[in-house]
Amino acid sequence: MKARKILFYIFLVLSIATNILIIVESSIGGSGSASQSASISDWFIKILESIGITISDVETFRYVFRKLVGHFLLFGLSGLFTSLSLVFSDYLMNKFKWKNMLFCLGLGVSVAVISELIQAFVPGRYGTFTDVFIDLAGYIGFAGITYLIYYLIKRKSKKTNEAI
């Protein structure tokens, strides 16, 4: 039980930190955000080139990379950490609560909408519905897989206990 409580706090801290990072990143101006994104994607291009993969359209690659990493993956990590913290809170209470899933989803929607609203007021940035959908796809995808695995483990555990 103690290990689960520790895991709960670890994932809670990671969830809070990831959501703070998302909000901070959305408040960075357009030129700073583009520069930051370009340096990370250029580093990744160098890795690809070192293994023999050439990127012919660097600007398109940077755009897709920014959407995949800056939106889908970052929100995916938020969904993963948030759902894991809630899963371990369920373990601590020894029951599954569907309202935790709804809370998790509500938090994901809130952070996605807030981060895009912030960008609408930052020079050189634009808040878009497309980005909200990409954010939510990552968040719901990672959280959904987490909850599915949790549900399957709980179901298997329940069947094992009933057989005994």
C-alpha positions in Angstrom: 0.0 0.0 0.0 2.9 2.4 0.8 4.4 1.9 -2.7 1.0 2.8 -4.3 0.8 6.0 -2.2 4.3 7.0 -3.3 3.3 6.3 -6.9 0.2 8.4 -6.5 2.3 11.4 -5.3 4.9 10.9 -8.0 2.3 10.9 -10.8 0.4 13.8 -9.2 3.5 15.9 -9.2 4.4 14.9 -12.8 0.8 15.8 -13.8 0.9 19.2 -12.2 4.4 19.9 -13.6 3.4 18.9 -17.1 0.2 21.0 -17.0 2.2 24.0 -15.8 4.8 23.4 -18.6 1.9 23.4 -21.1 0.6 26.7 -19.8 4.0 28.3 -19.6 4.9 27.2 -23.2 1.6 28.6 -24.5 2.5 32.0 -23.1 5.8 32.2 -25.0 5.8 34.7 -27.9 5.7 33.5 -31.5 9.3 34.1 -32.4 10.5 32.4 -29.1 8.2 29.4 -29.6 9.2 29.0 -33.3 12.9 29.3 -32.4 12.6 26.7 -29.6 10.6 24.4 -31.8 13.0 24.7 -34.7 16.1 23.9 -32.6 14.4 20.8 -31.2 13.2 19.6 -34.6 16.6 20.4 -36.2 18.3 18.3 -33.6 15.9 15.5 -34.5 16.6 16.0 -38.2 20.3 15.6 -37.5 19.6 12.3 -35.8 17.5 11.1 -38.8 20.2 12.1 -41.2 22.9 10.3 -39.1 21.0 7.1 -39.8 20.5 7.8 -43.5 17.1 9.4 -43.6 17.0 12.7 -45.5 14.3 15.3 -44.9 13.6 17.2 -48.2 11.1 19.7 -46.9 12.4 21.0 -43.5 9.7 23.5 -42.9 6.9 21.0 -43.3 8.8 18.6 -41.1 9.2 21.3 -38.4 5.5 22.0 -38.6 4.4 18.4 -38.3 7.1 17.8 -35.6 5.7 20.8 -33.6 2.2 19.5 -33.8 3.2 15.9 -32.8 5.6 16.8 -30.0 4.4 20.2 -28.8 0.7 19.3 -28.9 0.0 15.5 -29.2 2.9 14.1 -27.2 3.0 16.8 -24.5 -0.7 16.5 -23.9 -0.4 12.7 -24.1 2.1 12.9 -21.2 -0.3 15.1 -19.3 -3.1 12.6 -19.9 -0.8 9.7 -18.9 0.4 11.3 -15.6 -3.0 12.6 -14.7 -4.8 9.3 -15.3 -2.0 7.4 -13.5 -2.3 9.6 -10.4 -6.1 9.0 -10.4 -5.6 5.3 -11.0 -3.3 5.1 -7.9 -5.8 7.2 -5.9 -8.3 4.5 -6.8 -5.9 1.8 -5.7 -5.5 3.6 -2.4 -9.3 3.5 -1.9 -9.5 0.0 -3.4 -12.3 0.8 -5.8 -12.7 2.2 -9.3 -14.5 5.5 -9.6 -15.9 6.5 -13.0 -16.0 10.1 -11.8 -12.2 10.0 -11.8 -12.3 9.4 -15.5 -14.7 12.2 -16.1 -12.5 14.5 -13.9 -9.4 13.5 -15.9 -11.2 14.2 -19.2 -12.5 17.6 -17.9 -9.0 18.6 -16.8 -7.6 17.7 -20.3 -10.3 19.7 -22.1 -9.7 22.6 -19.7 -6.0 22.7 -20.1 -6.3 22.4 -23.9 -8.8 25.2 -24.2 -7.0 27.5 -21.7 -3.6 27.0 -23.5 -5.1 27.9 -26.8 -7.0 30.9 -25.4 -3.7 32.1 -23.9 -2.1 31.8 -27.3 -4.8 34.0 -28.8 -3.5 36.9 -26.7 0.3 36.3 -27.2 2.0 38.2 -30.0 2.9 35.9 -32.9 0.8 33.0 -31.6 -2.7 31.8 -32.6 -5.1 29.7 -30.7 -6.8 27.3 -33.0 -9.6 24.7 -32.7 -7.3 22.3 -34.7 -4.7 22.5 -32.0 -7.3 21.8 -29.3 -8.3 18.7 -31.2 -4.7 17.6 -31.5 -4.1 18.3 -27.8 -7.2 16.3 -26.9 -6.3 13.4 -29.2 -3.0 13.0 -27.3 -4.5 13.5 -23.9 -7.5 11.2 -24.4 -5.4 8.6 -26.3 -2.8 8.2 -23.5 -5.3 8.5 -20.7 -7.7 6.1 -22.4 -5.0 3.5 -22.8 -4.0 3.9 -19.2 -7.6 3.4 -18.0 -8.2 0.5 -20.4 -5.1 -1.3 -19.0 -6.2 -0.5 -15.4 -9.7 -1.8 -16.1 -8.4 -5.0 -17.6 -6.1 -5.6 -14.7 -8.9 -4.9 -12.2 -11.2 -7.3 -14.1 -8.5 -10.0 -14.3 -7.8 -9.6 -10.6 -11.6 -9.8 -9.8 -11.9 -13.0 -11.8 -8.9 -14.5 -10.1 -10.3 -13.7 -6.6 -13.7 -15.1 -7.6 -12.1 -18.4 -8.7 -10.3 -18.9 -5.4 
